Amino acid sequence: MPIDTDLKRLEEMTKRLEANDLPLEDALSLFEEALSLAKKIKDELDRARLKVTQVIDGAKEAFSLQDFDLQ
């Protein structure tokens, strides 16, 4: 599932839990599912962050940054 779909689902789960209208067993089950989904989202974001870092590091090798004087 795309991360935006997972985030939307997590938001819906949070709203359901905050509504305080679930029986305890249902709330616990939904909470457990939400934690699992949150971990999946975090893992996806960590992978994306690593990829961005790798792209930036690769660009540093291709380009050299030099200071310049505006005067």
mmJSON file of the N, C-alpha and C atoms, coordinates in Angstrom:
{"data_MODEL":{"atom_site":{
"group_PDB":["ATOM","ATOM","ATOM","ATOM","ATOM","ATOM","ATOM","ATOM","ATOM","ATOM","ATOM","ATOM","ATOM","ATOM","ATOM","ATOM","ATOM","ATOM","ATOM","ATOM","ATOM","ATOM","ATOM","ATOM","ATOM","ATOM","ATOM","ATOM","ATOM","ATOM","ATOM","ATOM","ATOM","ATOM","ATOM","ATOM","ATOM","ATOM","ATOM","ATOM","ATOM","ATOM","ATOM","ATOM","ATOM","ATOM","ATOM","ATOM","ATOM","ATOM","ATOM","ATOM","ATOM","ATOM","ATOM","ATOM","ATOM","ATOM","ATOM","ATOM","ATOM","ATOM","ATOM","ATOM","ATOM","ATOM","ATOM","ATOM","ATOM","ATOM","ATOM","ATOM","ATOM","ATOM","ATOM","ATOM","ATOM","ATOM","ATOM","ATOM","ATOM","ATOM","ATOM","ATOM","ATOM","ATOM","ATOM","ATOM","ATOM","ATOM","ATOM","ATOM","ATOM","ATOM","ATOM","ATOM","ATOM","ATOM","ATOM","ATOM","ATOM","ATOM","ATOM","ATOM","ATOM","ATOM","ATOM","ATOM","ATOM","ATOM","ATOM","ATOM","ATOM","ATOM","ATOM","ATOM","ATOM","ATOM","ATOM","ATOM","ATOM","ATOM","ATOM","ATOM","ATOM","ATOM","ATOM","ATOM","ATOM","ATOM","ATOM","ATOM","ATOM","ATOM","ATOM","ATOM","ATOM","ATOM","ATOM","ATOM","ATOM","ATOM","ATOM","ATOM","ATOM","ATOM","ATOM","ATOM","ATOM","ATOM","ATOM","ATOM","ATOM","ATOM","ATOM","ATOM","ATOM","ATOM","ATOM","ATOM","ATOM","ATOM","ATOM","ATOM","ATOM","ATOM","ATOM","ATOM","ATOM","ATOM","ATOM","ATOM","ATOM","ATOM","ATOM","ATOM","ATOM","ATOM","ATOM","ATOM","ATOM","ATOM","ATOM","ATOM","ATOM","ATOM","ATOM","ATOM","ATOM","ATOM","ATOM","ATOM","ATOM","ATOM","ATOM","ATOM","ATOM","ATOM","ATOM","ATOM","ATOM","ATOM","ATOM","ATOM","ATOM","ATOM","ATOM","ATOM","ATOM","ATOM","ATOM","ATOM","ATOM"],
"id":[1,2,3,4,5,6,7,8,9,10,11,12,13,14,15,16,17,18,19,20,21,22,23,24,25,26,27,28,29,30,31,32,33,34,35,36,37,38,39,40,41,42,43,44,45,46,47,48,49,50,51,52,53,54,55,56,57,58,59,60,61,62,63,64,65,66,67,68,69,70,71,72,73,74,75,76,77,78,79,80,81,82,83,84,85,86,87,88,89,90,91,92,93,94,95,96,97,98,99,100,101,102,103,104,105,106,107,108,109,110,111,112,113,114,115,116,117,118,119,120,121,122,123,124,125,126,127,128,129,130,131,132,133,134,135,136,137,138,139,140,141,142,143,144,145,146,147,148,149,150,151,152,153,154,155,156,157,158,159,160,161,162,163,164,165,166,167,168,169,170,171,172,173,174,175,176,177,178,179,180,181,182,183,184,185,186,187,188,189,190,191,192,193,194,195,196,197,198,199,200,201,202,203,204,205,206,207,208,209,210,211,212,213],
"type_symbol":["N","C","C","N","C","C","N","C","C","N","C","C","N","C","C","N","C","C","N","C","C","N","C","C","N","C","C","N","C","C","N","C","C","N","C","C","N","C","C","N","C","C","N","C","C","N","C","C","N","C","C","N","C","C","N","C","C","N","C","C","N","C","C","N","C","C","N","C","C","N","C","C","N","C","C","N","C","C","N","C","C","N","C","C","N","C","C","N","C","C","N","C","C","N","C","C","N","C","C","N","C","C","N","C","C","N","C","C","N","C","C","N","C","C","N","C","C","N","C","C","N","C","C","N","C","C","N","C","C","N","C","C","N","C","C","N","C","C","N","C","C","N","C","C","N","C","C","N","C","C","N","C","C","N","C","C","N","C","C","N","C","C","N","C","C","N","C","C","N","C","C","N","C","C","N","C","C","N","C","C","N","C","C","N","C","C","N","C","C","N","C","C","N","C","C","N","C","C","N","C","C","N","C","C","N","C","C","N","C","C","N","C","C"],
"label_atom_id":["N","CA","C","N","CA","C","N","CA","C","N","CA","C","N","CA","C","N","CA","C","N","CA","C","N","CA","C","N","CA","C","N","CA","C","N","CA","C","N","CA","C","N","CA","C","N","CA","C","N","CA","C","N","CA","C","N","CA","C","N","CA","C","N","CA","C","N","CA","C","N","CA","C","N","CA","C","N","CA","C","N","CA","C","N","CA","C","N","CA","C","N","CA","C","N","CA","C","N","CA","C","N","CA","C","N","CA","C","N","CA","C","N","CA","C","N","CA","C","N","CA","C","N","CA","C","N","CA","C","N","CA","C","N","CA","C","N","CA","C","N","CA","C","N","CA","C","N","CA","C","N","CA","C","N","CA","C","N","CA","C","N","CA","C","N","CA","C","N","CA","C","N","CA","C","N","CA","C","N","CA","C","N","CA","C","N","CA","C","N","CA","C","N","CA","C","N","CA","C","N","CA","C","N","CA","C","N","CA","C","N","CA","C","N","CA","C","N","CA","C","N","CA","C","N","CA","C","N","CA","C","N","CA","C","N","CA","C","N","CA","C","N","CA","C","N","CA","C"],
"label_alt_id":[null,null,null,null,null,null,null,null,null,null,null,null,null,null,null,null,null,null,null,null,null,null,null,null,null,null,null,null,null,null,null,null,null,null,null,null,null,null,null,null,null,null,null,null,null,null,null,null,null,null,null,null,null,null,null,null,null,null,null,null,null,null,null,null,null,null,null,null,null,null,null,null,null,null,null,null,null,null,null,null,null,null,null,null,null,null,null,null,null,null,null,null,null,null,null,null,null,null,null,null,null,null,null,null,null,null,null,null,null,null,null,null,null,null,null,null,null,null,null,null,null,null,null,null,null,null,null,null,null,null,null,null,null,null,null,null,null,null,null,null,null,null,null,null,null,null,null,null,null,null,null,null,null,null,null,null,null,null,null,null,null,null,null,null,null,null,null,null,null,null,null,null,null,null,null,null,null,null,null,null,null,null,null,null,null,null,null,null,null,null,null,null,null,null,null,null,null,null,null,null,null,null,null,null,null,null,null,null,null,null,null,null,null],
"label_comp_id":["MET","MET","MET","PRO","PRO","PRO","ILE","ILE","ILE","ASP","ASP","ASP","THR","THR","THR","ASP","ASP","ASP","LEU","LEU","LEU","LYS","LYS","LYS","ARG","ARG","ARG","LEU","LEU","LEU","GLU","GLU","GLU","GLU","GLU","GLU","MET","MET","MET","THR","THR","THR","LYS","LYS","LYS","ARG","ARG","ARG","LEU","LEU","LEU","GLU","GLU","GLU","ALA","ALA","ALA","ASN","ASN","ASN","ASP","ASP","ASP","LEU","LEU","LEU","PRO","PRO","PRO","LEU","LEU","LEU","GLU","GLU","GLU","ASP","ASP","ASP","ALA","ALA","ALA","LEU","LEU","LEU","SER","SER","SER","LEU","LEU","LEU","PHE","PHE","PHE","GLU","GLU","GLU","GLU","GLU","GLU","ALA","ALA","ALA","LEU","LEU","LEU","SER","SER","SER","LEU","LEU","LEU","ALA","ALA","ALA","LYS","LYS","LYS","LYS","LYS","LYS","ILE","ILE","ILE","LYS","LYS","LYS","ASP","ASP","ASP","GLU","GLU","GLU","LEU","LEU","LEU","ASP","ASP","ASP","ARG","ARG","ARG","ALA","ALA","ALA","ARG","ARG","ARG","LEU","LEU","LEU","LYS","LYS","LYS","VAL","VAL","VAL","THR","THR","THR","GLN","GLN","GLN","VAL","VAL","VAL","ILE","ILE","ILE","ASP","ASP","ASP","GLY","GLY","GLY","ALA","ALA","ALA","LYS","LYS","LYS","GLU","GLU","GLU","ALA","ALA","ALA","PHE","PHE","PHE","SER","SER","SER","LEU","LEU","LEU","GLN","GLN","GLN","ASP","ASP","ASP","PHE","PHE","PHE","ASP","ASP","ASP","LEU","LEU","LEU","GLN","GLN","GLN"],
"label_asym_id":["A","A","A","A","A","A","A","A","A","A","A","A","A","A","A","A","A","A","A","A","A","A","A","A","A","A","A","A","A","A","A","A","A","A","A","A","A","A","A","A","A","A","A","A","A","A","A","A","A","A","A","A","A","A","A","A","A","A","A","A","A","A","A","A","A","A","A","A","A","A","A","A","A","A","A","A","A","A","A","A","A","A","A","A","A","A","A","A","A","A","A","A","A","A","A","A","A","A","A","A","A","A","A","A","A","A","A","A","A","A","A","A","A","A","A","A","A","A","A","A","A","A","A","A","A","A","A","A","A","A","A","A","A","A","A","A","A","A","A","A","A","A","A","A","A","A","A","A","A","A","A","A","A","A","A","A","A","A","A","A","A","A","A","A","A","A","A","A","A","A","A","A","A","A","A","A","A","A","A","A","A","A","A","A","A","A","A","A","A","A","A","A","A","A","A","A","A","A","A","A","A","A","A","A","A","A","A","A","A","A","A","A","A"],
"label_entity_id":["1","1","1","1","1","1","1","1","1","1","1","1","1","1","1","1","1","1","1","1","1","1","1","1","1","1","1","1","1","1","1","1","1","1","1","1","1","1","1","1","1","1","1","1","1","1","1","1","1","1","1","1","1","1","1","1","1","1","1","1","1","1","1","1","1","1","1","1","1","1","1","1","1","1","1","1","1","1","1","1","1","1","1","1","1","1","1","1","1","1","1","1","1","1","1","1","1","1","1","1","1","1","1","1","1","1","1","1","1","1","1","1","1","1","1","1","1","1","1","1","1","1","1","1","1","1","1","1","1","1","1","1","1","1","1","1","1","1","1","1","1","1","1","1","1","1","1","1","1","1","1","1","1","1","1","1","1","1","1","1","1","1","1","1","1","1","1","1","1","1","1","1","1","1","1","1","1","1","1","1","1","1","1","1","1","1","1","1","1","1","1","1","1","1","1","1","1","1","1","1","1","1","1","1","1","1","1","1","1","1","1","1","1"],
"label_seq_id":[1,1,1,2,2,2,3,3,3,4,4,4,5,5,5,6,6,6,7,7,7,8,8,8,9,9,9,10,10,10,11,11,11,12,12,12,13,13,13,14,14,14,15,15,15,16,16,16,17,17,17,18,18,18,19,19,19,20,20,20,21,21,21,22,22,22,23,23,23,24,24,24,25,25,25,26,26,26,27,27,27,28,28,28,29,29,29,30,30,30,31,31,31,32,32,32,33,33,33,34,34,34,35,35,35,36,36,36,37,37,37,38,38,38,39,39,39,40,40,40,41,41,41,42,42,42,43,43,43,44,44,44,45,45,45,46,46,46,47,47,47,48,48,48,49,49,49,50,50,50,51,51,51,52,52,52,53,53,53,54,54,54,55,55,55,56,56,56,57,57,57,58,58,58,59,59,59,60,60,60,61,61,61,62,62,62,63,63,63,64,64,64,65,65,65,66,66,66,67,67,67,68,68,68,69,69,69,70,70,70,71,71,71],
"pdbx_PDB_ins_code":[null,null,null,null,null,null,null,null,null,null,null,null,null,null,null,null,null,null,null,null,null,null,null,null,null,null,null,null,null,null,null,null,null,null,null,null,null,null,null,null,null,null,null,null,null,null,null,null,null,null,null,null,null,null,null,null,null,null,null,null,null,null,null,null,null,null,null,null,null,null,null,null,null,null,null,null,null,null,null,null,null,null,null,null,null,null,null,null,null,null,null,null,null,null,null,null,null,null,null,null,null,null,null,null,null,null,null,null,null,null,null,null,null,null,null,null,null,null,null,null,null,null,null,null,null,null,null,null,null,null,null,null,null,null,null,null,null,null,null,null,null,null,null,null,null,null,null,null,null,null,null,null,null,null,null,null,null,null,null,null,null,null,null,null,null,null,null,null,null,null,null,null,null,null,null,null,null,null,null,null,null,null,null,null,null,null,null,null,null,null,null,null,null,null,null,null,null,null,null,null,null,null,null,null,null,null,null,null,null,null,null,null,null],
"Cartn_x":[0.829,0.0,0.886,0.526,1.301,1.26,2.319,2.429,1.291,0.834,-0.26,-1.55,-1.765,-2.92,-2.774,-1.567,-1.303,-1.497,-1.035,-1.19,-2.665,-3.422,-4.865,-5.548,-5.198,-5.774,-5.403,-4.152,-3.72,-4.495,-4.737,-5.521,-6.948,-7.535,-8.891,-8.922,-7.904,-7.831,-7.714,-6.907,-6.719,-8.037,-8.762,-10.054,-11.027,-11.021,-11.902,-11.54,-10.244,-9.798,-10.118,-10.018,-10.291,-11.789,-12.633,-14.076,-14.613,-13.85,-14.238,-15.568,-15.935,-17.192,-16.978,-15.738,-15.439,-15.42,-15.903,-15.71,-14.206,-13.831,-12.427,-11.679,-12.224,-11.534,-11.313,-12.308,-12.176,-11.128,-11.137,-10.171,-8.747,-8.571,-7.238,-6.768,-7.659,-7.326,-6.958,-7.753,-7.484,-6.174,-5.919,-4.676,-3.473,-3.566,-2.479,-2.24,-3.315,-3.207,-2.59,-2.994,-2.457,-0.956,-0.525,0.907,1.707,1.167,1.83,1.923,0.842,0.834,1.798,1.85,2.778,4.217,4.536,5.895,6.212,5.234,5.428,5.701,4.934,5.115,6.485,6.889,8.212,9.316,9.185,10.191,10.272,9.114,9.101,9.757,9.476,10.089,11.597,12.02,13.454,14.149,13.514,14.079,14.145,13.106,13.088,14.186,14.362,15.401,16.789,17.007,18.28,18.514,17.475,17.609,17.943,17.274,17.557,19.01,19.45,20.829,21.81,21.519,22.392,22.422,21.283,21.224,22.032,21.874,22.624,24.12,24.507,25.925,26.474,25.687,26.105,26.25,25.38,25.45,26.674,27.083,28.272,29.504,29.544,30.676,30.647,29.468,29.329,29.518,29.237,29.322,30.234,30.939,31.739,31.117,30.991,30.425,31.567,31.427,32.454,31.802,32.501,32.017,32.157,31.288,31.414,31.174,31.714,31.646,30.636,29.676,28.651,29.079,30.257,30.688,31.288],
"Cartn_y":[-1.175,0.0,1.257,2.272,3.519,4.156,4.866,5.449,6.424,7.159,8.106,7.376,6.205,5.389,4.886,4.453,3.991,5.124,6.313,7.456,7.802,7.75,8.032,6.987,5.742,4.656,4.853,5.218,5.441,6.602,7.632,8.769,8.338,7.523,7.018,6.169,5.34,4.493,5.354,6.391,7.288,7.967,8.423,9.062,8.094,6.849,5.835,5.607,5.533,5.314,6.516,7.701,8.911,9.103,8.471,8.63,7.997,7.083,6.431,5.682,5.214,4.478,3.002,2.543,1.147,0.31,-0.907,-1.823,-2.045,-2.356,-2.486,-3.443,-4.597,-5.581,-5.044,-4.363,-3.777,-2.664,-1.859,-0.77,-1.321,-2.37,-2.977,-3.557,-4.19,-4.763,-3.667,-2.612,-1.493,-0.802,-0.659,-0.049,-0.874,-2.181,-3.066,-2.946,-2.912,-2.755,-1.402,-0.354,0.988,1.05,0.415,0.392,-0.324,-1.409,-2.153,-1.303,-0.61,0.257,1.429,1.997,3.103,2.648,1.434,0.903,0.75,0.249,0.093,1.454,2.462,3.813,4.348,4.172,4.634,3.958,2.661,1.936,2.472,2.764,3.317,4.697,5.517,6.849,6.755,5.8,5.596,5.195,4.318,3.916,5.102,5.921,7.111,8.084,8.288,9.184,8.677,7.366,6.782,7.011,6.824,7.018,8.478,9.416,10.84,11.137,10.605,10.812,10.269,9.107,8.514,9.359,9.89,10.739,12.012,12.612,13.828,13.542,12.437,12.071,11.836,11.212,10.997,12.3,13.24,14.537,15.316,15.133,15.814,15.41,14.145,13.662,14.233,14.476,14.965,16.465,17.169,18.63,19.08,20.155,20.71,22.043,22.228,23.46,24.41,25.63,26.626,27.876,28.497,29.764,30.822,31.825,32.916,34.238,35.28,36.609,37.444,38.014,38.814,40.253,40.669,42.062,42.329],
"Cartn_z":[0.0,0.0,0.0,-0.754,-0.722,0.666,0.988,2.326,2.613,1.598,1.856,2.235,1.677,2.041,3.471,3.828,5.191,6.194,5.865,6.765,6.967,5.894,5.986,6.864,6.682,7.498,8.966,9.246,10.622,11.25,10.466,10.962,11.304,10.447,10.705,11.973,12.144,13.335,14.598,14.522,15.66,16.024,15.03,15.288,15.959,15.486,16.091,17.549,17.833,19.206,20.098,19.547,20.321,20.586,19.803,19.949,21.233,21.821,23.086,23.005,21.81,21.7,21.37,21.444,21.137,22.41,22.317,23.442,23.66,24.866,25.225,24.306,24.05,23.193,21.785,21.241,19.909,19.911,20.966,21.073,21.163,21.94,22.065,20.734,20.026,18.724,17.728,17.715,16.805,17.179,18.474,18.944,18.491,18.618,18.198,16.684,15.931,14.476,14.118,14.834,14.581,14.869,15.955,16.269,15.186,14.695,13.624,12.353,12.03,10.859,11.041,12.243,12.518,12.337,12.757,12.572,11.081,10.322,8.881,8.23,8.608,8.062,8.433,9.697,10.134,9.327,9.117,8.33,6.903,6.309,4.948,4.918,5.912,5.982,6.204,7.02,7.236,5.931,5.157,3.864,2.903,2.908,2.043,2.457,3.762,4.258,3.828,3.927,3.513,2.022,1.229,-0.217,-0.541,0.126,-0.087,0.283,1.419,1.85,0.818,0.274,-0.741,-2.009,-2.415,-3.607,-3.379,-2.208,-1.897,-1.866,-1.24,-1.199,-2.6,-3.466,-4.848,-5.601,-5.328,-6.0,-5.54,-4.295,-3.79,-4.576,-5.012,-5.798,-7.219,-7.746,-9.118,-9.217,-8.15,-8.162,-7.029,-7.291,-6.205,-5.801,-4.523,-3.999,-3.674,-4.132,-3.864,-3.305,-2.368,-1.843,-2.905,-2.863,-3.818,-3.08,-3.652,-3.054,-3.845,-3.159,-3.82,-4.065,-3.615,-3.763,-5.115],
"occupancy":[1.0,1.0,1.0,1.0,1.0,1.0,1.0,1.0,1.0,1.0,1.0,1.0,1.0,1.0,1.0,1.0,1.0,1.0,1.0,1.0,1.0,1.0,1.0,1.0,1.0,1.0,1.0,1.0,1.0,1.0,1.0,1.0,1.0,1.0,1.0,1.0,1.0,1.0,1.0,1.0,1.0,1.0,1.0,1.0,1.0,1.0,1.0,1.0,1.0,1.0,1.0,1.0,1.0,1.0,1.0,1.0,1.0,1.0,1.0,1.0,1.0,1.0,1.0,1.0,1.0,1.0,1.0,1.0,1.0,1.0,1.0,1.0,1.0,1.0,1.0,1.0,1.0,1.0,1.0,1.0,1.0,1.0,1.0,1.0,1.0,1.0,1.0,1.0,1.0,1.0,1.0,1.0,1.0,1.0,1.0,1.0,1.0,1.0,1.0,1.0,1.0,1.0,1.0,1.0,1.0,1.0,1.0,1.0,1.0,1.0,1.0,1.0,1.0,1.0,1.0,1.0,1.0,1.0,1.0,1.0,1.0,1.0,1.0,1.0,1.0,1.0,1.0,1.0,1.0,1.0,1.0,1.0,1.0,1.0,1.0,1.0,1.0,1.0,1.0,1.0,1.0,1.0,1.0,1.0,1.0,1.0,1.0,1.0,1.0,1.0,1.0,1.0,1.0,1.0,1.0,1.0,1.0,1.0,1.0,1.0,1.0,1.0,1.0,1.0,1.0,1.0,1.0,1.0,1.0,1.0,1.0,1.0,1.0,1.0,1.0,1.0,1.0,1.0,1.0,1.0,1.0,1.0,1.0,1.0,1.0,1.0,1.0,1.0,1.0,1.0,1.0,1.0,1.0,1.0,1.0,1.0,1.0,1.0,1.0,1.0,1.0,1.0,1.0,1.0,1.0,1.0,1.0,1.0,1.0,1.0,1.0,1.0,1.0],
"B_iso_or_equiv":[0.0,0.0,0.0,0.0,0.0,0.0,0.0,0.0,0.0,0.0,0.0,0.0,0.0,0.0,0.0,0.0,0.0,0.0,0.0,0.0,0.0,0.0,0.0,0.0,0.0,0.0,0.0,0.0,0.0,0.0,0.0,0.0,0.0,0.0,0.0,0.0,0.0,0.0,0.0,0.0,0.0,0.0,0.0,0.0,0.0,0.0,0.0,0.0,0.0,0.0,0.0,0.0,0.0,0.0,0.0,0.0,0.0,0.0,0.0,0.0,0.0,0.0,0.0,0.0,0.0,0.0,0.0,0.0,0.0,0.0,0.0,0.0,0.0,0.0,0.0,0.0,0.0,0.0,0.0,0.0,0.0,0.0,0.0,0.0,0.0,0.0,0.0,0.0,0.0,0.0,0.0,0.0,0.0,0.0,0.0,0.0,0.0,0.0,0.0,0.0,0.0,0.0,0.0,0.0,0.0,0.0,0.0,0.0,0.0,0.0,0.0,0.0,0.0,0.0,0.0,0.0,0.0,0.0,0.0,0.0,0.0,0.0,0.0,0.0,0.0,0.0,0.0,0.0,0.0,0.0,0.0,0.0,0.0,0.0,0.0,0.0,0.0,0.0,0.0,0.0,0.0,0.0,0.0,0.0,0.0,0.0,0.0,0.0,0.0,0.0,0.0,0.0,0.0,0.0,0.0,0.0,0.0,0.0,0.0,0.0,0.0,0.0,0.0,0.0,0.0,0.0,0.0,0.0,0.0,0.0,0.0,0.0,0.0,0.0,0.0,0.0,0.0,0.0,0.0,0.0,0.0,0.0,0.0,0.0,0.0,0.0,0.0,0.0,0.0,0.0,0.0,0.0,0.0,0.0,0.0,0.0,0.0,0.0,0.0,0.0,0.0,0.0,0.0,0.0,0.0,0.0,0.0,0.0,0.0,0.0,0.0,0.0,0.0],
"pdbx_formal_charge":[null,null,null,null,null,null,null,null,null,null,null,null,null,null,null,null,null,null,null,null,null,null,null,null,null,null,null,null,null,null,null,null,null,null,null,null,null,null,null,null,null,null,null,null,null,null,null,null,null,null,null,null,null,null,null,null,null,null,null,null,null,null,null,null,null,null,null,null,null,null,null,null,null,null,null,null,null,null,null,null,null,null,null,null,null,null,null,null,null,null,null,null,null,null,null,null,null,null,null,null,null,null,null,null,null,null,null,null,null,null,null,null,null,null,null,null,null,null,null,null,null,null,null,null,null,null,null,null,null,null,null,null,null,null,null,null,null,null,null,null,null,null,null,null,null,null,null,null,null,null,null,null,null,null,null,null,null,null,null,null,null,null,null,null,null,null,null,null,null,null,null,null,null,null,null,null,null,null,null,null,null,null,null,null,null,null,null,null,null,null,null,null,null,null,null,null,null,null,null,null,null,null,null,null,null,null,null,null,null,null,null,null,null],
"auth_seq_id":[1,1,1,2,2,2,3,3,3,4,4,4,5,5,5,6,6,6,7,7,7,8,8,8,9,9,9,10,10,10,11,11,11,12,12,12,13,13,13,14,14,14,15,15,15,16,16,16,17,17,17,18,18,18,19,19,19,20,20,20,21,21,21,22,22,22,23,23,23,24,24,24,25,25,25,26,26,26,27,27,27,28,28,28,29,29,29,30,30,30,31,31,31,32,32,32,33,33,33,34,34,34,35,35,35,36,36,36,37,37,37,38,38,38,39,39,39,40,40,40,41,41,41,42,42,42,43,43,43,44,44,44,45,45,45,46,46,46,47,47,47,48,48,48,49,49,49,50,50,50,51,51,51,52,52,52,53,53,53,54,54,54,55,55,55,56,56,56,57,57,57,58,58,58,59,59,59,60,60,60,61,61,61,62,62,62,63,63,63,64,64,64,65,65,65,66,66,66,67,67,67,68,68,68,69,69,69,70,70,70,71,71,71],
"auth_comp_id":["MET","MET","MET","PRO","PRO","PRO","ILE","ILE","ILE","ASP","ASP","ASP","THR","THR","THR","ASP","ASP","ASP","LEU","LEU","LEU","LYS","LYS","LYS","ARG","ARG","ARG","LEU","LEU","LEU","GLU","GLU","GLU","GLU","GLU","GLU","MET","MET","MET","THR","THR","THR","LYS","LYS","LYS","ARG","ARG","ARG","LEU","LEU","LEU","GLU","GLU","GLU","ALA","ALA","ALA","ASN","ASN","ASN","ASP","ASP","ASP","LEU","LEU","LEU","PRO","PRO","PRO","LEU","LEU","LEU","GLU","GLU","GLU","ASP","ASP","ASP","ALA","ALA","ALA","LEU","LEU","LEU","SER","SER","SER","LEU","LEU","LEU","PHE","PHE","PHE","GLU","GLU","GLU","GLU","GLU","GLU","ALA","ALA","ALA","LEU","LEU","LEU","SER","SER","SER","LEU","LEU","LEU","ALA","ALA","ALA","LYS","LYS","LYS","LYS","LYS","LYS","ILE","ILE","ILE","LYS","LYS","LYS","ASP","ASP","ASP","GLU","GLU","GLU","LEU","LEU","LEU","ASP","ASP","ASP","ARG","ARG","ARG","ALA","ALA","ALA","ARG","ARG","ARG","LEU","LEU","LEU","LYS","LYS","LYS","VAL","VAL","VAL","THR","THR","THR","GLN","GLN","GLN","VAL","VAL","VAL","ILE","ILE","ILE","ASP","ASP","ASP","GLY","GLY","GLY","ALA","ALA","ALA","LYS","LYS","LYS","GLU","GLU","GLU","ALA","ALA","ALA","PHE","PHE","PHE","SER","SER","SER","LEU","LEU","LEU","GLN","GLN","GLN","ASP","ASP","ASP","PHE","PHE","PHE","ASP","ASP","ASP","LEU","LEU","LEU","GLN","GLN","GLN"],
"auth_asym_id":["A","A","A","A","A","A","A","A","A","A","A","A","A","A","A","A","A","A","A","A","A","A","A","A","A","A","A","A","A","A","A","A","A","A","A","A","A","A","A","A","A","A","A","A","A","A","A","A","A","A","A","A","A","A","A","A","A","A","A","A","A","A","A","A","A","A","A","A","A","A","A","A","A","A","A","A","A","A","A","A","A","A","A","A","A","A","A","A","A","A","A","A","A","A","A","A","A","A","A","A","A","A","A","A","A","A","A","A","A","A","A","A","A","A","A","A","A","A","A","A","A","A","A","A","A","A","A","A","A","A","A","A","A","A","A","A","A","A","A","A","A","A","A","A","A","A","A","A","A","A","A","A","A","A","A","A","A","A","A","A","A","A","A","A","A","A","A","A","A","A","A","A","A","A","A","A","A","A","A","A","A","A","A","A","A","A","A","A","A","A","A","A","A","A","A","A","A","A","A","A","A","A","A","A","A","A","A","A","A","A","A","A","A"],
"auth_atom_id":["N","CA","C","N","CA","C","N","CA","C","N","CA","C","N","CA","C","N","CA","C","N","CA","C","N","CA","C","N","CA","C","N","CA","C","N","CA","C","N","CA","C","N","CA","C","N","CA","C","N","CA","C","N","CA","C","N","CA","C","N","CA","C","N","CA","C","N","CA","C","N","CA","C","N","CA","C","N","CA","C","N","CA","C","N","CA","C","N","CA","C","N","CA","C","N","CA","C","N","CA","C","N","CA","C","N","CA","C","N","CA","C","N","CA","C","N","CA","C","N","CA","C","N","CA","C","N","CA","C","N","CA","C","N","CA","C","N","CA","C","N","CA","C","N","CA","C","N","CA","C","N","CA","C","N","CA","C","N","CA","C","N","CA","C","N","CA","C","N","CA","C","N","CA","C","N","CA","C","N","CA","C","N","CA","C","N","CA","C","N","CA","C","N","CA","C","N","CA","C","N","CA","C","N","CA","C","N","CA","C","N","CA","C","N","CA","C","N","CA","C","N","CA","C","N","CA","C","N","CA","C","N","CA","C","N","CA","C","N","CA","C","N","CA","C","N","CA","C"],
"pdbx_PDB_model_num":[1,1,1,1,1,1,1,1,1,1,1,1,1,1,1,1,1,1,1,1,1,1,1,1,1,1,1,1,1,1,1,1,1,1,1,1,1,1,1,1,1,1,1,1,1,1,1,1,1,1,1,1,1,1,1,1,1,1,1,1,1,1,1,1,1,1,1,1,1,1,1,1,1,1,1,1,1,1,1,1,1,1,1,1,1,1,1,1,1,1,1,1,1,1,1,1,1,1,1,1,1,1,1,1,1,1,1,1,1,1,1,1,1,1,1,1,1,1,1,1,1,1,1,1,1,1,1,1,1,1,1,1,1,1,1,1,1,1,1,1,1,1,1,1,1,1,1,1,1,1,1,1,1,1,1,1,1,1,1,1,1,1,1,1,1,1,1,1,1,1,1,1,1,1,1,1,1,1,1,1,1,1,1,1,1,1,1,1,1,1,1,1,1,1,1,1,1,1,1,1,1,1,1,1,1,1,1,1,1,1,1,1,1]
}}}
